[in-house]
């Protein structure tokens, strides 16, 4: 039986709470890695296990080759000056490749990065410029995620001191107002950063049409699905089809990865997921959804852990490459002659807590 592959987007660092439920359910997760052979920072035991067993696969569609060390040197500089880069680049211009519309502040910072990367007059090729920028955006996204994780940790620390909350409110009013301000600012930055990351991820992942495309693309960001749906409706005069809502076993940090993915025990649902454009599989989807629910309760009883939810949508008549590049990067790639005329249905899922 062919392995069913799921791809998470637009994050570039695998997270256990995203990867593990999808591995348990479908078998293998594909995760984009902007720089080839870059060691993960403090990976969890679960992530290491999934990598060792081949259930998590890191892919770099366009390796840096002899420019890898130079790029990583820039990343180290970004880490040391992350506030400067996040504030001045992430929300403004790094992912904006229309040079005439680039604000002056962003232009100067970007020009400095490209000069140090030896991408300038000597190598003006637009493709090389776009890919380099895409990698930088994704690395900025990783820094942003780390900042948000620190903020979440601070909020949890406040929650753990609820017994003394009134006293702390009196003593730490200024600090709490500062935290509120940072939360509001962080939310605005997260929204803008997401758009840049989606553009960068799409350009890098779909740069080579011949790259094997996963069967299902999954995101934890409903806004990403909304953007895909809006573009699809504008082009096709109809929205995507909602196929099913599947519950997945939630990851509690210690769950061992099952040898047999849940999907391999649900032949009806697997057949529906493998359907091609134009096929009416409504009855098959309903039967497959019921089959999945029964098997989930048998293999992963809810008493052993919580649940996540995966809402599945189909985008008939368009390849994933065409859909993502049009929706997130504003590009219209030519049809890929290497893709069979009866291509698998483009499937996108939104992962959330049940």
N, C-alpha and C positions, 0 to 999 in steps of 0.2 A: 504494500500500500504506500502511495506517495505521501511524503511528509507534508503536512499542512503548515504553512509558515504565516506568522502574524508579524506585522511591523508596527512599532510604536513611533509616533511622531508628535511634536517636533523636538523632544528632548534628545540630548546627545550623551547623557550619562544614565545607564540603566539603574532603575530603582526597584527594590524588591517588591514593594506594594503594587507596582504596575506589572512587572515582569512575571512574578510567580503565579498570580491567578490565570494569566493567559497561557503560561507553560502548562499548568495543570489541566487546563481546558483543551488546548489545541496542539500542544506538543513542542513547537519550536517558536521562539521569538527572535526576530531580526532587529538589530539596533544599530543605527548609524553611528559611526565614530569618525569625527572630522579628520583626525590624524592617525595614520596607520601605526599599529603596535604601541599605542600610548597606554602605559599602565593606568589602571583605574585607581583613584584615590580612596583609600580605606574601604574597599568593597566589603559588603556583608558576607558572612559565610554562605547564605543562600545564593547570592549572585555568583560566588566562586564555584559552588557546586553545579549550578546550571551551566556555567561556562565549561567546566571540566567534562560534563556529561554531553556537551554539544546541544543542549536544549536552549541555550542563549548564544547567538552568533553575532559578533561585532563585524560590521562591514564598512569599508572605506572605499566608496565608488571611484574616487580619484586620489590615489596616493600622492603624497608630496615628493617622495623620492629624495633627491639630493638637497631639496629645500626644507626638509623636515626640521633639521636643527635650527635653521634660521627662524622658522615659524614659531617653534617652541620657545625661542629666546624672546620673541615678541609677546608671547602669552605670559611668560614670567614677568615681563615688564607691566603687562596689563594687570596681573594679580597684585603687584606692588602699588599700582596707581588706580585701583579698580573704581574708586569713587569718581575720579576724573573721567574715566572712559565711560562708565555707566551713565553719568549725568550728561556728558557732552556729546556722546555718540549714540548710545542705545536708543534714545528717544528721537533722535534727529536724522542722522544721515548715513550711518555705516552701511545699511542695507539698501540705501537709495542709490541706484546706479545712474540716475539721470543727472549728469554733472551740472547741467545748466541750472537745476533747481536746488542745488546743494547750498545751504547756508555757509557763510564764510567761516564760522568757528569749526563746523564739521569738516569743511574742506581742508583747513590747515592741519587738523589732527590726522585726517585720513591720508593726506599727502605725505605727512611725516611717516606714517606706518608703511605706505607703499614705497617710499624712498628707501627706508631701511630694509624693506623686503626685496629691493632691486627690481621692483615692478614700476617702470616709468617709461621714459622715452625709449630706453633700450629694449623694452618688451611691452609694447603698447597693446598687445592683443586683448580684445575685450573679454574673451572667454577666460583667460588667465586672471584678469582683474576680478571678474565676477566670482570665480571659485575661491580666490584668496579672501575676498570680502565675506563670502558666505561662511567660510571657516571661522573668521574673526567674530562674526555675529554669533555663531553657535557657542564659541568659547565665552563670549560676553554673557550669553544666556546661562552658562554654567556658573559664572560668578554671581549673577543675579539670583539664581536658585540658592546658592550658598548663603547669600545675604538674607533671603526670605526664610531659610531654615533657622538662622540665628534669631530672627525676629519671632518666629513661632516658638522657639525655645524660651525666649524671654516671656512670651505670653503664658506659656505653661507654668513658668516659675511664679508668675503673679497668681494664677489660678490655684496653685498649691498652697498659697498663703491666705486662703479665704477667711480663716478664723480671725485674722488681724486686719481684715480689709478696711474697716472704718478708721482704725488708727492710721493705717498706711495712707488712706485717702487724705487725711488731715496733714500728714507729714510729707507726703510725696506728690502733692497736687501738681506742681510744676512738671515733675517727671512724667506723670500720667498724661498731662496735656501734650507733652512732647511726643509721647508714644502714639497718641491718637493722631497727631499731625503726620507722623511717619507712616502710620497705617494708611491714611488717605493718600499720601504721596506714593506709597508703595503700590497701592491698587492702580493708580493711574499709570505708573511706570510699567507694571505687569501687563496691562492691556496693550500698551504701545510696543513693549518688548516682544509680546506674543506674535504680533503681525510681522515684525522683522525676522523672528526665528522661523516662522512658517515659510517666508520667502526664501531665506537662506537654506533651510532644510530641503525644500523642494528642488532648488537649483543644484544642490550638491548631490542629493540622492538620485535624481532623474537625469543627471548630466549625460550618462551613457544609456541610450535606448536599449542596448542589448543586455543590460543587467537583469538577471532573473527577478521578476516582480513578485513580491509576496501575494498571497491570496486575499489577505484582509489587512487593512490599515486601521490602527486604533489610536485614539487620542483621549486624553483626560480633559480636554478643553472643548466644551460645547460651542464656543465661539468659532472654533476652527471648522466644525461641521456646518455652522450657519453660513460661513463664507463660501464653502464648497457648494452648499445648496443654492445660495443666491446666484453664483456664477452659472451653475447648471441650469437653473430655471431661466436665466436670461438668455442662455444659448438654445435651450430645448423647449421653452414655453411650457415646461412642466417640472414639478419638483421631484426629488429622489423618492424612491419607494421605501417605506419603513417595512422591514421584513420580519423582525422578531425582537423580543426583549428577553435576553438570557441571563439567568443568575449564574455567577461564578463563585467558587470558593474564595473567600477573602484570605489574605496572607497575614498571619499573626507573628511572623518573625522566626518561627521554629518549625513550621510545617515542612515535612520532607516531600520532595517532588516524587509523584507517583510514576512508576515505570510506564504505564499505559495512559496516554491522554484520554480525557473524557470523550472527546470527539470520536475516537476510534471505536467506542462502544455504542455510538449512535449513528448507524448507517444511513438512516433517512435524512437526518440533518446534514450529514457530510455530503450526501448526494445533492441536496438543495444548495449548499454552499459552493458546489462545483459546477452549478448550472451556467449556461452561457447567455449572452444577450438575447432578448426577445422571447425567452421561454416563460410561460405562465406556470409558476410553481406555488401558488397560494396554498393549495391543499397540502402540498408536500411540506411547506414551511410550518403550517399548523401542526401537522403530525410530528415533524421533527422537533418542534418546540416542546410538545408534550413528552416526547421520548427523552429529550434532554433533561427535563425537570425530574422525571422518574429516576434516571441514572444518577443525577447529581445527588439526590437524597440518599441513594444507596451507597455511593462511593464516598461522598463527603457529607455525612450527616450534619445538620446545622448545629447540633449540640457540640460538635468539635470545633466550631468556628463560625464567624459571621459570613456575610455574603456581599459580593459586589454585583453590579448590574452592567450588562453590555447591550446597548441598543444598536441594532444593526440596520444599515441603510444601503440600498443599491442605487448605482448610477448607471443605468443601461445606456449602451451606445457610445461610450467614451472610455478610453483607456485611463488608467490611474495617472500615467505620466501627463497626458493632455489635460486632465481635470486639475491636477495639483498645480501645474505650471501656469495654467490660465487663471485659476482662482487666487493663488498666493503670489505669483510673480508677474502677472500681467503679460505672460508670453503665450504665443500660439505655436507650439512645436509642430513640425511636419509629421504626418503619420509614419509610424515605424514599420518598415517593410518586413522586419524580422518577426513581427507579431502575427500569429495566425489570424485569418479573417474571422474565425469564430473564437474570439478571445474570451477568457473567463470574465464573469460579471465583476465590475469594479465595486468592491465592498468597503464600507467605512463604518467603524464602530466607535461609540462614545462610552468610555469606561467611567463608572461612578460608584459611590457607595450605595448599597441597596437601601 
